[in-house]
């Protein structure tokens, strides 16, 4: 029996992510607490993120995403959506990658939704795929510090924070965000 590349990657990712998902799965209270702490930390370290946060209609925070790979890889994490400073929903992010890669890391990221249109896209089509649909601007450390509400013209901003570990990668990656019940 010949296995397709997709089958091999899917099998690897499932085998990798099921234990990770179990290890990361948190209660709603824990996720809300960890998400708020991560967002507060991001705001204290990055004035650009804080400025964008003041004008965002919602912020989706993933405080701890685990990513690992060797040739093929995967990532998983759970997050909380804040609207008006209160938890308004829970989500997971999962992804698979294939290419030249080795290592593992843990990091967090926050998506700042600057209008209701992009926020609606989050729950449409049974999941939100990064790179498909509304444009997402990834703000690096230098750019994030110089971003102001007048320069923030895009619909969604992503800030990556608290990176730990080492991961070298060159390849294709897909990432999907899906609403979950907590």
TORMAR-834396 format. One record per residue (C-alpha): residue in one letter; residue number from 1; x, y, z. Coordinates in pm, 1 decimal. Example, Ala and Ser with C-alpha at 12.3 -4.5 7.8 and 13.67 -1.06 7.14 Angstrom:
+------+-----+----------+----------+----------+
| code | pos |       px |       py |       pz |
+------+-----+----------+----------+----------+
|    A |   1 |   1230.0 |   -450.0 |    780.0 |
|    S |   2 |   1367.0 |   -106.0 |    714.0 |
+------+-----+----------+----------+----------+
***
This chain:
+------+-----+----------+----------+----------+
| code | pos |       px |       py |       pz |
+------+-----+----------+----------+----------+
|    X |   1 |      0.0 |      0.0 |      0.0 |
|    X |   2 |    142.1 |    338.6 |   -104.4 |
|    X |   3 |     84.8 |    628.9 |    134.2 |
|    X |   4 |     40.8 |    981.5 |      6.1 |
|    X |   5 |    246.0 |   1270.0 |    146.1 |
|    X |   6 |    -72.0 |   1413.2 |    296.5 |
|    X |   7 |   -145.6 |   1084.5 |    478.2 |
|    X |   8 |    206.6 |   1070.2 |    618.8 |
|    X |   9 |    196.7 |   1433.7 |    735.7 |
|    X |  10 |   -154.3 |   1396.5 |    880.9 |
|    X |  11 |    -51.6 |   1081.3 |   1071.1 |
|    X |  12 |    259.4 |   1249.9 |   1210.3 |
|    X |  13 |     70.3 |   1562.0 |   1311.4 |
|    X |  14 |   -207.5 |   1361.0 |   1478.1 |
|    X |  15 |     47.5 |   1153.1 |   1669.7 |
|    X |  16 |    235.0 |   1468.0 |   1772.5 |
|    X |  17 |    -57.2 |   1693.0 |   1855.8 |
|    X |  18 |   -288.9 |   1458.7 |   2046.1 |
|    X |  19 |    -50.7 |   1436.8 |   2346.5 |
|    X |  20 |     25.9 |   1810.1 |   2315.9 |
|    X |  21 |   -345.2 |   1895.0 |   2308.1 |
|    X |  22 |   -403.7 |   1689.0 |   2619.9 |
|    X |  23 |   -109.7 |   1856.6 |   2794.1 |
|    X |  24 |   -220.1 |   2208.1 |   2695.7 |
|    X |  25 |   -595.5 |   2173.1 |   2745.6 |
|    X |  26 |   -695.8 |   2416.1 |   3017.4 |
|    X |  27 |  -1017.4 |   2508.9 |   3188.2 |
|    X |  28 |  -1194.1 |   2826.1 |   3077.8 |
|    X |  29 |  -1079.1 |   3003.3 |   3396.2 |
|    X |  30 |   -715.5 |   2900.5 |   3345.6 |
|    X |  31 |   -722.3 |   3000.9 |   2980.8 |
|    X |  32 |   -883.9 |   3336.1 |   3058.9 |
|    X |  33 |   -625.8 |   3402.1 |   3334.1 |
|    X |  34 |   -328.1 |   3294.7 |   3118.3 |
|    X |  35 |   -458.4 |   3489.2 |   2818.5 |
|    X |  36 |   -504.0 |   3809.0 |   3021.2 |
|    X |  37 |   -158.2 |   3771.9 |   3178.2 |
|    X |  38 |      0.1 |   3718.8 |   2833.5 |
|    X |  39 |   -182.5 |   4020.9 |   2689.4 |
|    X |  40 |    -79.4 |   4240.4 |   2985.4 |
|    X |  41 |    281.3 |   4126.6 |   2941.0 |
|    X |  42 |    270.1 |   4204.1 |   2567.7 |
|    X |  43 |    127.0 |   4550.8 |   2637.7 |
|    X |  44 |    397.2 |   4626.0 |   2896.5 |
|    X |  45 |    677.0 |   4524.9 |   2656.5 |
|    X |  46 |    535.2 |   4663.4 |   2332.9 |
|    X |  47 |    369.2 |   5008.2 |   2323.3 |
|    X |  48 |    266.1 |   4950.5 |   1959.5 |
|    X |  49 |     56.7 |   4649.4 |   2061.2 |
|    X |  50 |   -101.1 |   4848.4 |   2343.1 |
|    X |  51 |   -189.2 |   5131.0 |   2102.8 |
|    X |  52 |   -349.3 |   4894.9 |   1853.5 |
|    X |  53 |   -529.3 |   4714.5 |   2137.1 |
|    X |  54 |   -706.4 |   5035.7 |   2236.2 |
|    X |  55 |   -871.0 |   5053.6 |   1891.4 |
|    X |  56 |   -931.5 |   4682.1 |   1835.6 |
|    X |  57 |  -1287.8 |   4550.0 |   1848.8 |
|    X |  58 |  -1146.0 |   4221.6 |   1983.2 |
|    X |  59 |   -815.6 |   4052.4 |   2063.9 |
|    X |  60 |   -757.7 |   3677.3 |   2029.9 |
|    X |  61 |   -470.0 |   3566.1 |   2254.4 |
|    X |  62 |   -292.0 |   3230.4 |   2235.1 |
|    X |  63 |    -64.6 |   3236.1 |   2542.8 |
|    X |  64 |    121.3 |   2909.6 |   2476.0 |
|    X |  65 |    157.2 |   2739.5 |   2139.0 |
|    X |  66 |    382.8 |   2435.3 |   2113.7 |
|    X |  67 |    552.6 |   2372.1 |   1778.9 |
|    X |  68 |    779.3 |   2078.0 |   1689.7 |
|    X |  69 |    910.1 |   1921.1 |   1374.9 |
|    X |  70 |   1171.6 |   1711.5 |   1202.0 |
|    X |  71 |   1100.3 |   1711.7 |    828.5 |
|    X |  72 |    729.5 |   1729.3 |    903.7 |
|    X |  73 |    587.3 |   1913.8 |   1198.4 |
|    X |  74 |    289.6 |   2045.1 |   1381.0 |
|    X |  75 |    175.3 |   2304.6 |   1628.3 |
|    X |  76 |   -113.2 |   2342.9 |   1870.7 |
|    X |  77 |   -238.8 |   2590.5 |   2126.9 |
|    X |  78 |   -556.1 |   2721.6 |   2286.8 |
|    X |  79 |   -661.8 |   3083.5 |   2320.7 |
|    X |  80 |   -925.6 |   3324.6 |   2440.6 |
|    X |  81 |  -1104.8 |   3604.2 |   2255.7 |
|    X |  82 |  -1139.9 |   3926.7 |   2453.1 |
|    X |  83 |  -1408.6 |   4179.7 |   2361.4 |
|    X |  84 |  -1445.7 |   4487.1 |   2579.3 |
|    X |  85 |  -1194.2 |   4335.8 |   2822.4 |
|    X |  86 |  -1405.9 |   4025.2 |   2883.7 |
|    X |  87 |  -1368.7 |   3668.0 |   2756.7 |
|    X |  88 |  -1607.8 |   3623.0 |   2463.8 |
|    X |  89 |  -1500.5 |   3284.2 |   2327.1 |
|    X |  90 |  -1234.0 |   3014.4 |   2319.4 |
|    X |  91 |  -1034.2 |   2890.3 |   2021.4 |
|    X |  92 |   -760.6 |   2650.5 |   1926.5 |
|    X |  93 |   -494.9 |   2689.4 |   1663.8 |
|    X |  94 |   -344.5 |   2389.1 |   1490.3 |
|    X |  95 |   -109.4 |   2362.0 |   1201.1 |
|    X |  96 |     98.5 |   2125.1 |    998.2 |
|    X |  97 |    417.0 |   2188.5 |    806.8 |
|    X |  98 |    642.3 |   2002.8 |    570.7 |
|    X |  99 |    990.7 |   2095.0 |    451.9 |
|    X | 100 |   1337.9 |   2141.1 |    590.7 |
|    X | 101 |   1278.8 |   2186.0 |    962.7 |
|    X | 102 |   1409.1 |   2065.4 |   1294.6 |
|    X | 103 |   1348.2 |   2164.1 |   1653.2 |
|    X | 104 |   1079.8 |   2269.6 |   1891.3 |
|    X | 105 |    956.9 |   2587.7 |   2049.3 |
|    X | 106 |    684.4 |   2742.8 |   2256.2 |
|    X | 107 |    548.6 |   3089.3 |   2190.8 |
|    X | 108 |    236.3 |   3299.0 |   2211.9 |
|    X | 109 |     60.9 |   3528.3 |   1973.0 |
|    X | 110 |   -221.0 |   3778.0 |   1975.1 |
|    X | 111 |   -446.6 |   3874.5 |   1684.0 |
|    X | 112 |   -592.7 |   4224.9 |   1700.0 |
|    X | 113 |   -917.9 |   4256.2 |   1500.4 |
|    X | 114 |   -961.1 |   4619.3 |   1399.8 |
|    X | 115 |  -1317.4 |   4594.7 |   1267.9 |
|    X | 116 |  -1627.3 |   4378.9 |   1302.5 |
|    X | 117 |  -1596.9 |   4250.2 |    944.1 |
|    X | 118 |  -1272.0 |   4067.2 |   1016.2 |
|    X | 119 |  -1404.4 |   3945.9 |   1349.8 |
|    X | 120 |  -1700.8 |   3784.2 |   1170.4 |
|    X | 121 |  -1455.0 |   3599.7 |    942.8 |
|    X | 122 |  -1312.4 |   3428.8 |   1252.5 |
|    X | 123 |  -1620.0 |   3208.3 |   1293.9 |
|    X | 124 |  -1725.0 |   3169.0 |    930.4 |
|    X | 125 |  -1649.7 |   2859.6 |    722.3 |
|    X | 126 |  -1584.3 |   2643.2 |   1030.7 |
|    X | 127 |  -1246.1 |   2794.4 |   1105.7 |
|    X | 128 |  -1017.7 |   3080.6 |   1017.6 |
|    X | 129 |   -709.1 |   3001.8 |    814.9 |
|    X | 130 |   -410.8 |   3231.6 |    848.2 |
|    X | 131 |   -313.8 |   3341.3 |    499.4 |
|    X | 132 |   -666.2 |   3295.5 |    361.7 |
|    X | 133 |   -929.6 |   3569.3 |    384.8 |
|    X | 134 |   -862.4 |   3899.3 |    561.5 |
|    X | 135 |   -506.3 |   4025.9 |    546.6 |
|    X | 136 |   -297.8 |   3967.1 |    858.9 |
|    X | 137 |      4.1 |   4185.3 |    931.8 |
|    X | 138 |    266.5 |   4023.0 |   1152.9 |
|    X | 139 |    430.1 |   4296.7 |   1357.1 |
|    X | 140 |    787.9 |   4222.7 |   1455.7 |
|    X | 141 |    954.8 |   4380.6 |   1759.2 |
|    X | 142 |   1089.5 |   4687.1 |   1577.6 |
|    X | 143 |    780.0 |   4750.4 |   1368.8 |
|    X | 144 |    547.7 |   4692.4 |   1663.1 |
|    X | 145 |    720.7 |   4961.6 |   1867.5 |
|    X | 146 |    675.7 |   5217.2 |   1590.3 |
|    X | 147 |    314.0 |   5133.0 |   1506.0 |
|    X | 148 |     55.2 |   5392.4 |   1597.0 |
|    X | 149 |   -318.0 |   5409.3 |   1550.8 |
|    X | 150 |   -262.8 |   5634.5 |   1248.3 |
|    X | 151 |    -21.6 |   5388.7 |   1082.9 |
|    X | 152 |   -237.3 |   5084.8 |   1162.4 |
|    X | 153 |   -436.5 |   5065.0 |    840.2 |
|    X | 154 |   -474.0 |   4689.1 |    803.6 |
|    X | 155 |   -760.8 |   4481.1 |    936.9 |
|    X | 156 |   -580.0 |   4231.2 |   1160.1 |
|    X | 157 |   -245.8 |   4264.0 |   1337.3 |
|    X | 158 |    -56.5 |   3968.5 |   1484.0 |
|    X | 159 |    208.1 |   4002.7 |   1754.4 |
|    X | 160 |    426.5 |   3703.9 |   1839.9 |
|    X | 161 |    572.1 |   3699.6 |   2191.2 |
|    X | 162 |    754.6 |   3493.1 |   2455.5 |
|    X | 163 |    939.6 |   3268.5 |   2211.5 |
|    X | 164 |   1136.4 |   2988.2 |   2379.8 |
|    X | 165 |   1329.3 |   2706.7 |   2216.7 |
|    X | 166 |   1484.3 |   2675.1 |   1874.0 |
|    X | 167 |   1316.0 |   2591.2 |   1547.6 |
|    X | 168 |   1477.7 |   2614.1 |   1205.8 |
|    X | 169 |   1229.8 |   2581.8 |    921.5 |
|    X | 170 |   1204.3 |   2631.1 |    549.9 |
|    X | 171 |    888.1 |   2487.8 |    398.8 |
|    X | 172 |    512.3 |   2506.4 |    365.0 |
|    X | 173 |    283.7 |   2556.8 |    660.4 |
|    X | 174 |    -89.5 |   2573.8 |    713.0 |
|    X | 175 |   -255.3 |   2708.5 |   1024.8 |
|    X | 176 |   -623.3 |   2699.5 |   1123.2 |
|    X | 177 |   -806.8 |   2865.6 |   1411.1 |
|    X | 178 |  -1129.2 |   2698.6 |   1526.6 |
|    X | 179 |  -1382.9 |   2791.8 |   1795.3 |
|    X | 180 |  -1404.7 |   2543.0 |   2083.8 |
|    X | 181 |  -1633.4 |   2502.3 |   2383.2 |
|    X | 182 |  -1485.9 |   2539.0 |   2732.3 |
+------+-----+----------+----------+----------+
***
